[in-house]
């Protein structure tokens, strides 16, 4: 790592502590945005071109490079990227449990599940630009993912669907109102109901608003004892969030913990 880049990363760590970035992501009811102090540092990161470095974020090795948006780079360096999700997984998943992640991102959650369960993890991801990153994260951490390319869509079991790619990859979704959408592509539909019949114990849902409909469309198998659901209330609203919770209660789950927008349920 060159000195300039190393200095920037060190500044990220220091600033993240000063600005309480982890607490902002845990407690704020909306998606936190960089403040004015952070913006100046993000502009410096934006100017760095062609870099590629492996760092440890929330005990997961991950490659960061100049293709990742600076805000996400900052959060990864500060151990604030999905840190609440990581905490919930480490606390409520057990050794030997079989897991599936719906919305894999760059593999932080899937890696944590694999580390805790000591088993391979199934990962569904609709963004084709993240598939290689998922594989890379698995290799870096010496874990195995079964990666399935496609999207889950309520009431649809096959075919293709429109998927909106966001400038910041974590916001990409099926929704027409996808934040900072840059392109729309066709992706295959994954039959989630059929897939969940494969004796999974744990499922992690991070599907950018599709949780609004998905639990009306499928019955979760009895063996699925632990589920994590990111309920995107800033996108879908509080009333819809309450509807999702009621639907899970009707299926026999009880809420045991939450952090930020992610909720852990068990039955």
N, C-alpha and C positions, 0 to 999 in steps of 0.2 A: 504494500500500500504506500503510495507516495505521501510525502509529508503534508502537502496541502489537503489531500483527502482525509488523511488521518486526523488533522487538526479540525476539519469540519465535523467529522464523526464525534470527536471529543466534545466539540461545542454542542452538538445535538444532545449528547448525554447530560451535560451540565444544564442546558436550557430546559430540557424535558423535566428535570427535577425541579428547577426554579418555577416553571410554569404549571407544575402539577398535572402534567398531561395524562398520566394514568388515572388520576382521580377524576379529571374532566370526562374521560371516556366511560368511567364507571357510574358517574352520578348524573350527568346531563341527560335531559329527556329528549334532546335532539342530537343530530350528528355533529359533534364538535368540529369547528373550523380553526385553522391557524389564526392566532392573534397577530397584531402588528409586529411584535418582537420576533415571533417565529417566522413571519413572512420574509423578513430580511435574510434569515438563514436559509430558508427554502430557495430563495433566488440564487444564493451562492451555490447550492447543490445543483440547481437547474443548469448552471453554467459549466458544471463538470461533465465532460463528454468522454465516452469510451471506457469508463471504468467498470470493473466487475470484481466484487469482493464477497467472500464468505464471512458472515457474522453469526453470532449466536443471539437469538431473540426468543425470550421466554423459554430458554433451555432447548431450543430447536435451531439447528444449523440451517441457514438459508442464504442463498446467493442474492445479493442486491447489485443492481447495475443501472446504467444511465437510462434504460428503457422503463424503469419503474418510476412513477410519479414521485416527486420530492416529498410530498406530504406522507406518503406511505413509507418511503425510505426513513424519514424522521421517526415515525411511529415504530418501525422495526428496530431501529437503533436504540430507542428509548424503552424497549420491552413493553410498549403500549399497544402494539398491534394484536388484537384478539386476546389480550392478556386475561380478561375476565372469562372468556371461553376456555382458555387453557386451565385456569384455576378450577372451574366447574368440572371439566373432564377429569383432572387429576384427583379431585375429591370424590367423584361419584361413579367412576368407572372402575371395574375390578379386573384383576388378572384373569385371563382366559376368556373374557367376553368377546363375542364377535360383533364387529362394528361396521356401520356404513355412514358415509358423509354425503349429504345431498347438497352440493355447492362447495366444491373442494378448494377454490382459490389457489393459493400457492402451496398449500399443504401443511400449514402450521397445525391445524386441528387434527388432521388425519395422522400426522406424525406423533402428536401427543397421545392420541388413542392407541396407536401401535406401540408406543413406549410403555404405556400403562398396562395394556392387555397382553403384550408380547405376542400378538397375532397380526396377520396381514389385515389390511383394511380396504374395503371397497369404497371407491370414490367416484361420484358422478359429477362431471363438470361440463357445462355447456359452452364455455368460452374456449375456442380452439387455440387461442394464443397462450393459454395457461397450461396446456397439457404437458409440454416439455418442462415447464417449471415444476409441475407436480412430480414428474419423474426425477428431476434433478434433486428436489428436496428429499425424496425417498432415498436416493443414493447417498446423499450427504449424511443422512442420519442412520444408515444401515437398517432401513425398514422396507417393507414391501407394500405397494398399493396395487389393487386391481382397479385400473382406471377405466371408467365407462364414459365415452363421449356422448353427451346429449343433455336434454333438459327434461325435467318432469313438469307436466302440465295437467292441471285438474281436469278429469273427464276425458282425457286423451291417452290412448295406449300405444299408438304407433303413428308412423308418418313423419312429417317434419313440421317445425314451427318457426316463426320469426323470433329472432333473438337480437336484442339491442346491445351493442358494444359501447361501453362508457369509456371516456377518456381516463378515468380512474377505475381500473378493472373490477374492483370490488362492488361497484354499483351496477354492473351489467345485468340485464334482466329481460324477462318476457314483456315487461310493461312498456306501453307506448310513451309514457312519461319518464322513461329512464333518464336519470340525471346525467348531463353532459354526454348524451349519446352522439357517437361519431359515425356509426354505420349500423346497418341492419343486415343480418345474415340468416340463412336457413340452417337449422340444426336438427338432428334426429330427436324424436321423442322417445324417452325411456319409460317403459311400463313399470312404474314404481310399485304399484300394488302387487304385481307378480314377483318382482325382485325381493320385496320384503318377506315373502314366504320362505326365503332361504335361511331360516333359523337365525336371524340376527337378534342379538340381545340389546344392542345400543344403536340408536340412530341420531345423527346430528343434522338438523335442517337449517340451512342458511340460503334461502331461495328468493331473497330480495322482493318480497311482497306476494309471491305466489302462495305463501302460507295462508293467505286470505281465503283460498278456495280448496287447497289440497286436502285438508282434513274432512271436508264435506264429501270429497270424491272417493276416498279410500278408508277402509277399516284397518286399523293397525293390528297386526297379529298379536295374539296373547303372549307369545314368547318375548316380544319386544318390551322389555321391562324398564328401560331407561331411555328417555328421549330428551334431546336438547333442541329448543326451537328459538331461533332469533325472530322475534316479532317486531317488524319494522314499523313501529307506530308513527314515526314522522312521515312515513309514506302512506300507510293504510288507515291511520286514524285510531283513536282510542276505542271507539265502539267496536270496530272490527277486531281489534286486539282482544277485547273482552269476549267477543263471539268465539274466537279461536280457543281461548282458555276454557270456555264453557264446553266446547266440543271435545276437548281433551278430557275434561272432568267426566263427561258422559261416557267416554271410552274407558273409564276406570283409573285414570292417572291422577296423582296428587302432586301439587307443586311443592318442591322441597327446597329450592334455592333459585336465586337469580342474580345477575349482575349486568348492569346497563340494559340492553335490549334482549339479552339471552336468558331463557328460562329453562330450568331442569325439572323434569317430571319423572315420577316413578310409579309403578304399580306392581 
